[in-house]
Structure formats: C-alpha cells, structure tokens
Amino acid sequence: MARYTKSTNRISRRLGFSTLENGKDLAKKPYAPGQHGNKKTKKLSNYGVQLQEKQKVRFMYGLSEKQFKTTFEKAGKMKGVHGDNLFRLLESRLDNLVYRLGFSTTRRGARQLVNHGHITVNGKKVDIPSYTCKPGDVIAIKENDKNMVIVKSSLESLSRRVEFVTYDENKMAGTYVRYPERSELNADINESLIIEYYNR
C-alpha cells in the first residue's frame, strides 16, 4: 500500500485520534467523516480495535504499510520490550527528529525538508527520511538554507521540545541526546494491541 498523501484531518477524524498530536485536526469536526460521521457507530471487533491502533501509529509517523511492518519486525529482533523498541525506532527516524526539533510543524513537512536536501546529519547532507539516527547525532539545517521562511516560522511557533533532543539556536542545529522513554511519548497509544495485530 502506498503512503497516504491526502488530507490528514480526514484520517484523524476516522480514527478519532490526532495524528498531528496537537488536536488541531479534530478541533472543528471531532467526528468521523462522511454523511453519517456524527452518528453512533458500530462497536469494533477485537481485530478492528487492533487494526485501528496500528493505523494510528502508522499515520502519525507517516509510514507506508510495508515500512511500518518492516520497522515492527526489526523492533522484535532487538533486546528489550517489543513495543518500546518500536517507538525507539520510529522516533529515531530523521524526518521525525527534524519535526521534534521544530524545523517543521508536521512530520510530512519534515519529510519534505529531508527529501529536498535541506538537512545535514553530523555535517553531511542526508536526503533519506527513514535514515536512522543515533544518540549524539547532530541534525542541522544546511548552511545555505538557514534563511528559509518556512523553517524560521516553524521554529518561532514552537512552544516546547521533547527532552531527548537539545537545540542550539545560533547554529540552527539540534542533537539527538538519547533514546526516548515510553512515558515521554503519546500516552493514547496502546502498543500491545499492535503486537497482537501482527501476531494474530
């Protein structure tokens, strides 16, 4: 299945979950899309609940089904808790860290910045959004692109950053300090349902 490129608000409304993590996508219409979206819906089966939970995370991070399953399988081969490892891999993606640092207001926008070659990792240009960063990596805006209006406006609108990244305003660069703790990430996700979905 190809990556979803249409309205993210529609997906958020269908799932009843803010895939942007800021609630703006549900602010105006906090009910499912379509003619009967604001009416009572049928109760989901166990499979439906598991699928919905998987879709929440997949759309939140903007991955295709194939990418998400590959990441899930990779997490299963790592030491530790499967669900925690899954989030660790997702949060270590370059496009996600560009978003976390505030260079873009959305992960989709962050992915575009990476694709277009505006981002460097440890001083070298990286244009692969799925590039896996490690603690200690320095992510920055390319020298020639530091005056980009879209980046500056995004940085100005940022209210706070997660604690597992630090940011140097003068250099327009951030450091991925450590892997995130599960408690620092979205509490509305039940990753055990995702594990049940793939292990069914």
C-alpha positions in Angstrom: 0.0 0.0 0.0 1.4 3.4 -1.0 1.8 6.2 1.5 -1.3 8.2 2.2 -0.9 11.7 0.6 -4.5 13.2 1.0 -5.9 15.1 4.0 -4.6 14.0 7.3 -7.6 15.6 9.0 -9.9 13.1 7.4 -7.7 10.2 8.7 -7.6 11.7 12.2 -11.4 12.1 12.2 -11.9 8.5 11.0 -9.6 7.2 13.8 -10.8 9.6 16.4 -7.2 10.4 17.2 -5.0 13.4 16.4 -2.3 12.1 14.1 -0.7 15.6 14.2 -0.5 15.2 18.1 -1.8 18.8 18.6 -5.5 18.3 18.3 -5.9 20.9 15.5 -7.0 18.2 13.0 -10.0 17.3 15.3 -10.8 20.8 16.5 -13.5 21.8 14.0 -15.1 18.3 13.4 -14.3 15.8 16.1 -16.3 13.1 14.5 -15.9 10.6 11.6 -16.0 11.9 8.0 -19.0 11.3 5.7 -22.7 11.8 5.8 -23.3 9.7 9.0 -20.0 10.6 10.7 -21.6 12.3 13.7 -24.0 9.4 14.4 -23.3 6.5 16.7 -21.0 3.9 15.0 -20.9 0.1 15.4 -18.7 -1.4 18.1 -15.4 -2.6 16.7 -14.4 -6.3 16.9 -11.1 -7.2 18.6 -9.4 -7.3 15.2 -10.9 -3.8 14.4 -9.5 -2.4 17.6 -6.1 -3.8 16.9 -6.1 -2.6 13.3 -7.2 0.9 14.4 -4.4 1.1 16.9 -1.8 0.1 14.3 -3.2 2.7 11.9 -3.0 5.4 14.5 0.8 5.0 14.8 1.4 4.3 11.1 -0.4 7.5 10.0 1.1 9.5 12.9 4.6 8.8 11.7 3.6 8.8 8.0 4.8 5.4 7.0 3.6 3.0 4.3 2.3 -0.4 5.5 5.4 -2.1 4.2 7.7 0.4 6.0 5.7 0.0 9.2 5.7 -3.8 9.2 9.5 -3.8 8.5 10.1 -1.5 11.4 7.9 -3.7 13.6 9.8 -6.8 12.7 13.1 -5.1 13.3 11.9 -4.0 16.7 11.1 -7.6 17.5 14.7 -8.7 16.9 16.1 -6.1 19.4 16.6 -6.7 23.1 14.0 -5.3 25.4 10.3 -4.7 25.2 8.9 -5.0 21.7 6.6 -2.0 21.9 9.2 0.3 23.4 11.7 -0.8 20.7 9.1 0.0 18.0 8.7 3.6 19.3 12.5 3.9 19.7 13.0 3.1 16.0 10.2 5.4 14.9 11.4 8.3 17.0 15.0 7.8 15.7 13.9 8.4 12.1 15.5 11.5 10.6 12.2 13.0 9.5 10.7 12.6 13.0 13.7 14.3 14.6 13.6 17.2 12.2 9.9 17.6 13.3 10.8 17.2 17.0 13.5 19.9 16.7 10.9 22.3 15.3 12.2 22.7 11.8 8.7 21.8 10.6 5.3 22.0 12.2 4.4 18.5 10.8 6.2 15.2 10.1 5.0 15.5 6.5 6.7 18.9 6.1 9.8 17.5 7.9 10.0 14.6 5.4 9.8 17.2 2.5 12.7 19.1 4.0 14.8 16.0 4.2 13.8 14.8 0.6 14.8 18.2 -0.8 18.3 18.1 0.7 17.9 20.8 3.3 19.1 18.7 6.3 22.5 17.6 7.4 23.5 14.9 9.9 26.9 15.4 11.5 27.7 17.9 8.8 26.8 15.7 5.9 23.7 16.1 3.7 21.2 13.3 4.2 18.1 13.2 2.0 16.6 9.9 3.2 13.7 10.5 5.6 13.9 6.9 7.1 17.6 7.4 7.9 18.1 6.1 11.5 19.8 8.5 13.8 21.8 7.5 16.9 22.2 9.4 20.2 24.9 12.0 19.7 24.0 12.8 16.1 23.7 16.5 15.3 20.9 17.4 12.9 21.0 20.8 11.3 19.7 23.0 8.5 22.1 23.2 5.6 24.2 26.3 5.7 22.7 27.8 2.5 19.1 27.1 3.7 19.2 28.8 7.1 17.1 31.7 5.9 14.2 29.6 4.7 11.0 31.4 5.7 9.1 28.1 6.4 11.8 26.9 8.8 12.0 30.2 10.7 8.3 30.5 11.1 8.1 26.9 12.3 10.8 27.5 14.9 9.1 30.7 16.1 5.7 28.9 16.5 7.3 26.0 18.6 6.2 26.2 22.2 8.4 23.3 23.7 10.7 20.5 22.6 10.9 16.9 23.9 13.6 16.3 26.4 15.6 13.8 24.4 16.7 16.5 21.9 18.6 19.7 22.5 18.8 22.7 20.2 21.4 25.4 19.5 19.6 28.5 18.3 22.8 30.2 17.0 23.8 27.2 14.8 20.3 26.1 13.9 21.3 22.6 14.9 19.9 20.1 17.3 21.4 17.0 19.0 19.6 13.7 19.5 20.7 13.3 23.1 19.3 9.9 24.0 16.6 7.4 23.1 13.2 8.5 24.4 11.4 6.9 27.3 8.0 5.4 26.6 6.5 7.8 29.2 7.6 10.8 27.1 5.6 9.7 24.1 1.9 9.7 23.2 0.0 8.1 26.1 -3.1 7.5 23.9 -1.4 4.6 22.1 -1.7 1.0 23.3 1.3 -0.7 21.5 0.3 -4.1 22.9 -2.7 -4.1 20.5 -0.3 -3.5 17.6 1.8 -6.5 18.7 -1.4 -8.6 18.9 -2.4 -7.4 15.4 0.8 -8.7 13.8 1.0 -11.8 15.9 -2.6 -12.9 15.3 
